[in-house]
Amino acid sequence: MTQPNEAATAGARAALDGFMEAFNREDAEAIRTRWFHFPHVRFHSGKVTVMATPSDYHNLV
């Protein structure tokens, strides 16, 4: 029987793996529709970018 922590770890790893695959493919559509939640806040290069809706996301990879 799988322990609860093992199931949670497997789910978290699957989510990270899916996001990284989309990121490495530079698949903006998959990132926007599957992996990001909105509003989405990004801290980068000394700036803060807030994307309120999926249409606000532009390929930043």
N, C-alpha and C positions, 0 to 999 in steps of 0.2 A: 504494500500500500504506500502511496506517495504521501510524504509529510507535507503539511500546509506550506512550510517555508520553501520546500523544493518546488512546489507548484507555482508559488509567487515568483521565485527566482527564474523558473523556466518562462513564465509569461513576460517578465521584464526583459529577459534576454531576447525573446522573440520580437518584442517591440523595438528594442535597440537595433537588432539585426535588420529588421525591415526598414527602419529609418535610414540606417547607414547604407543599405543597398540602394535606396532611392537617391540618397545624397551623392553617392559615388557615381551613379548613372546620370547625375544632374537632371533628375526627373522632377521638374518643378510641379507638374500636375499631381504626381503621387504625393509629394511633400505637402502640397496645399490641401489636397482632398482627403488624404489618409493619415498623415502623421502630425500635422500641426492642429492645434485647437485655437480657436479665435474667441476673444482677442488674443493675439500672440505678441509677446514682448521679446525683443532681441537686444542684448547688450553687446556692443562690438565697437572696436576702434575708438573708444572714448565717447561713444554715442549711445543713445537709447532709441530704438525704432519700435513703434507700436503699430501693429497691423490689426485693425478692428475686424475686418472681414476677409475671407479667402481672396476676394478680388484685389485687396490691398497688397497681397504677397506678390513680389516680383522675384525672379530667380536671383537669389543673393549668393548662390554657391559658385 
